[in-house]
Amino acid sequence: MIKKNFFSIIFLLAVSLLKAQDTTNEYLRIVNEFEKNNREKFNNSDDKIKKHYMRYRTWWDYRLDKHQNIKAYRKVWMDYYKNNSIITSNTNKNLPQMTWEQIGPSDLNLTNKINNVGRCVSVAVDPTNPNIVYIGTSNSGLWKTTNALTNDPKAVQWTCLTDNVSSLGVWSIAIKPDNPDVIFFVGGVRQVNITGGEKYYSLGVFKSTDGGNTFTNILPLNPDDDVAFTQILFHPTNFNIVFLLGDNLLLKSTDGGNTFNLLQGFPDDSQLRQMAINTSNPDELMIGGYNGSVLYYTNDGGININNIYNPAVFGTNSENLFPAYNPVNGYFYVVYYSGIKKTNNGGNSWETVFTNNPPYQDLTIMSYVTHLAISNNNEIYVGGIKCILFSNDLWVNYLLPSNQIHADVRAVGFSNSANGAPVFIVTDGGVCRNLNGGVYGWESINGNLTISEFYDLDVCISNPEIMLGGTMDCGTLKRNEDGTWLHINGSDGGGTSVNGYNCNYCLSSMGAGPQYLMYSTNGGNSWAYCSDIEPLIKYNTPVFRVPASQDIVYTGVWNLKKSLNNGTNFQSVHDGGGTYVSCIDISPLNPSYISYAEYRNWIEQGMASSLNIYNGQFWYTITAQTTPYPFAQDMEIVPIVDIEFSPIEQNTLFICFGGLEAAGKIYKSTNLGQSWIDITYNLPNIPYTDLEYDSNTNILYLGSDFGVFYLEQNSTTWNKLSGLPDMIISKIKILPELGEIVVATFGRGIFKTSYCTYNSTPLVVNTNQIWSSDKKLFSDLIIDNNSTLTIEKHLFVPDAATITVKNGSTLILNENSILQGACKEYYEGSIIVEPGGRMVLKDNSTVKLAGNGIIYIED
């Protein structure tokens, strides 16, 4: 748990004197640069830059104010953090009781690809007990295990220490060498950078004195302090001295981290990430990072710091310069694009350790250097796309076996032993260990760690245990009927869809650079590119199936497209005059009602959204210039992020605005968009992501960057849904047939709940029907009009509900079918078979009755 401490801090960091980079118009500048002249820069960029730009747009398009200022999101985040809550929850008697279950994915249930659950960026090992390991994640907070060395790597148990702070990124962790109960970490808000750096706006420096049970922010920042703390490090001999590195500054504490003083401010674009200290002469430090022309050095403890970068040594195209100190030979080492250099005289002269030329594999392996670490026995670990091991300055190999280690190794953690073993690394897929160090014998120890960042999720209606979701850096993942997960496509997932009545037909966006929509006809075993559709623009491109005709799929890039054959090929059906399609919905009551929103995505076109609605006869478009709609001003500045047709009222639909400037967030129309009312009510001004309406309870659910909110029918008060972490919610899926809700998060995987409730309006079956999939009742069931209802799987019935079979009608429980309780295993209600009615139980069918449960057959 994190505690707040905003009033007793001596904060000596004069951030305002550093002239932090003005990010007010950064978004507009970048978007215009890439989009002008028919996307000239985007089209001519390499795949790496395209990937970064798409991530940038996916993240920021829905999180800006009217000035497209990224600092506005920081303020929202800081307000949430200070208040520990963004809205107060009330007790509501009509909300069904819900118990949420975390269903993965983790190494416990991910069967075909190990170390593929989500991005970790920092690691620290308890200096007195290597069983205790801390890891920092990109969006999922700080985690701890106390059994890191258990025999079975899947039995490693992780606990999140920061559950009460939403989507916290943890960039660096430091444990006090003489007292491991004292732990520091730097954490903050994920802030996607167009250069690819996952920069964080820091909330501050957090300290624990009880082994991570509680943390206090000892150095809080304000939203205008454009600071990203990147590393915190103890002095090797005087543990009262703590160095704190930011991307453009260096601070020092001499009182154990109670106060910090500014040692040096650096240019805004320094992108500093890693510092190294001479353990024999701690006044000597070297600092580098993601700016290939910046390498700072001091030999007086930081009083005087100079840039010792030399293009004659490192070249002019080095993207990264990461330093580390070698305690065996007393050299500072620096890894960069072309290899490794070392110096023992402050950079006056350099020796070549390694040159990245054949036969040493692909040059691109070291073009993405993220970390450099050196153990006490002269083993050098170079983190990047793969992790390379050097011993005594000689190339050894990549860490093996490769199937245990996800791409993109972010950090290395050594134990306090003679050779640094056991050694731990963190990757874009989790955490790995090696008990002895070296190349061989690495194994994933993700255990129960569940930190996947889902962009999207879909659920198979006929078999709702089957799910399909696209994740960041871990590809498209599929959940099987038995609860296991499979990696089925790509390295970067995105929008996904599964045919609700034939789960073999799937759609998935995939690509490590530009994204493409792909289809599968065999449940994801193989994939092919969809035809007649352009490369996708963002990672959350909408893919939507017609509720009653799941073979029909809609998606959109530059206009709305439709497929009649599960996505094999598409054709354009409408162009609303915008640019990219942000969301799509189709009425479950009248599939001829279609709506989609577009967003003009660069300033020369005007940053504006439009809403297109088809009423079964013609299209009409609502824009900022259309009057007299109450959200005209909102459409000028922010996108529509979701549309939801009501499943109970044919002409009713809802829209949700993103961004941080909309006067209203949620609007409702009861006449197919002809007029609208604002139902934002008490919602806070934060980013929202998804709208879903539950027809069983008449509750409207709303996903956000801080959890799920809900609005009951005829209420004017939104409330916060309890039982879930305050995470970024990517998708909410409601399965009304089963009374289940599935929530996909961007950082904590998938959560699921099943609820039971009862309403007084009976479900009447008056035609012959076969219920071939599981179904849950929420009211009385009446079988009438000489009809036959056949149950082929499970029928879940709440105790308050009565099943009545009328004269001439029949209820059949087919072979192996089960009728049981909805809220618990056994049903305690009544089944009434009236005179002339029949109830048939076939082989191996079961009725689970208990307590007051009864089958009453009338004479």
HELIX and SHEET records of a PDB file:
HELIX    1   1 VAL A   15  LEU A   18  5                                   4    
HELIX    2   2 GLU A   26  ASN A   44  1                                  19    
HELIX    3   3 ASP A   47  TRP A   60  1                                  14    
HELIX    4   4 LYS A   71  ASN A   83  1                                  13    
HELIX    5   5 PRO A  153  ALA A  155  5                                   3    
HELIX    6   6 PRO A  311  PHE A  314  1                                   4    
HELIX    7   7 LEU A  363  MET A  366  5                                   4    
HELIX    8   8 SER A  402  GLN A  404  5                                   3    
HELIX    9   9 ALA A  632  ILE A  637  1                                   6    
SHEET    1   A 5 ILE A   2  LYS A   3  0                                        
SHEET    2   A 5 PHE A 215  ASN A 217  1                                        
SHEET    3   A 5 GLU A 198  SER A 208 -1                                        
SHEET    4   A 5 ILE A 183  VAL A 192 -1                                        
SHEET    5   A 5 GLY A 169  ILE A 175 -1                                        
SHEET    1   B 5 PHE A  11  LEU A  12  0                                        
SHEET    2   B 5 PHE A 260  GLY A 265  1                                        
SHEET    3   B 5 LEU A 249  SER A 253 -1                                        
SHEET    4   B 5 VAL A 242  GLY A 246 -1                                        
SHEET    5   B 5 PHE A 229  PHE A 234 -1                                        
SHEET    1   C 4 GLU A 101  GLN A 102  0                                        
SHEET    2   C 4 ILE A 750  SER A 754 -1                                        
SHEET    3   C 4 GLU A 740  THR A 745 -1                                        
SHEET    4   C 4 ILE A 729  LEU A 735 -1                                        
SHEET    1   D 4 CYS A 120  VAL A 125  0                                        
SHEET    2   D 4 VAL A 133  THR A 137 -1                                        
SHEET    3   D 4 LEU A 142  THR A 145 -1                                        
SHEET    4   D 4 THR A 159  CYS A 160 -1                                        
SHEET    1   E 4 LEU A 272  ILE A 277  0                                        
SHEET    2   E 4 LEU A 285  GLY A 289 -1                                        
SHEET    3   E 4 TYR A 296  THR A 298 -1                                        
SHEET    4   E 4 ASN A 306  ASN A 307 -1                                        
SHEET    1   F 4 PHE A 322  ASN A 326  0                                        
SHEET    2   F 4 TYR A 331  TYR A 336 -1                                        
SHEET    3   F 4 GLY A 339  THR A 343 -1                                        
SHEET    4   F 4 GLU A 351  THR A 355 -1                                        
SHEET    1   G 4 HIS A 371  ILE A 374  0                                        
SHEET    2   G 4 GLU A 379  GLY A 383 -1                                        
SHEET    3   G 4 ILE A 388  SER A 391 -1                                        
SHEET    4   G 4 LEU A 394  TYR A 398 -1                                        
SHEET    1   H 4 VAL A 409  PHE A 414  0                                        
SHEET    2   H 4 VAL A 423  THR A 427 -1                                        
SHEET    3   H 4 GLY A 430  ASN A 434 -1                                        
SHEET    4   H 4 GLU A 443  SER A 444 -1                                        
SHEET    1   I 4 PHE A 454  VAL A 459  0                                        
SHEET    2   I 4 MET A 467  THR A 471 -1                                        
SHEET    3   I 4 GLY A 475  ARG A 479 -1                                        
SHEET    4   I 4 TRP A 485  ASN A 489 -1                                        
SHEET    1   J 4 THR A 496  VAL A 498  0                                        
SHEET    2   J 4 CYS A 506  MET A 510 -1                                        
SHEET    3   J 4 TYR A 516  SER A 520 -1                                        
SHEET    4   J 4 ALA A 528  TYR A 529 -1                                        
SHEET    1   K 4 VAL A 543  VAL A 546  0                                        
SHEET    2   K 4 SER A 549  GLY A 556 -1                                        
SHEET    3   K 4 LEU A 560  SER A 563 -1                                        
SHEET    4   K 4 GLN A 571  HIS A 574 -1                                        
SHEET    1   L 4 TYR A 580  ILE A 586  0                                        
SHEET    2   L 4 TYR A 593  TYR A 599 -1                                        
SHEET    3   L 4 SER A 609  ASN A 615 -1                                        
SHEET    4   L 4 TRP A 619  ILE A 622 -1                                        
SHEET    1   M 4 ILE A 640  PHE A 645  0                                        
SHEET    2   M 4 LEU A 653  PHE A 657 -1                                        
SHEET    3   M 4 ILE A 666  SER A 669 -1                                        
SHEET    4   M 4 ILE A 677  ASP A 678 -1                                        
SHEET    1   N 4 TYR A 688  ASP A 694  0                                        
SHEET    2   N 4 ILE A 699  SER A 704 -1                                        
SHEET    3   N 4 GLY A 707  GLU A 712 -1                                        
SHEET    4   N 4 ASN A 719  LYS A 720 -1                                        
SHEET    1   O 5 LEU A 763  VAL A 765  0                                        
SHEET    2   O 5 LEU A 781  ILE A 783  1                                        
SHEET    3   O 5 THR A 802  VAL A 805  1                                        
SHEET    4   O 5 SER A 830  VAL A 833  1                                        
SHEET    5   O 5 ILE A 854  ILE A 857  1                                        
SHEET    1   P 4 GLN A 769  TRP A 771  0                                        
SHEET    2   P 4 THR A 788  ILE A 791  1                                        
SHEET    3   P 4 THR A 810  LEU A 813  1                                        
SHEET    4   P 4 ARG A 838  LEU A 841  1                                        
SHEET    1   Q 4 LYS A 775  LYS A 776  0                                        
SHEET    2   Q 4 HIS A 794  VAL A 797  1                                        
SHEET    3   Q 4 ILE A 818  GLY A 821  1                                        
SHEET    4   Q 4 THR A 846  VAL A 847  1                                        
END                                                                             
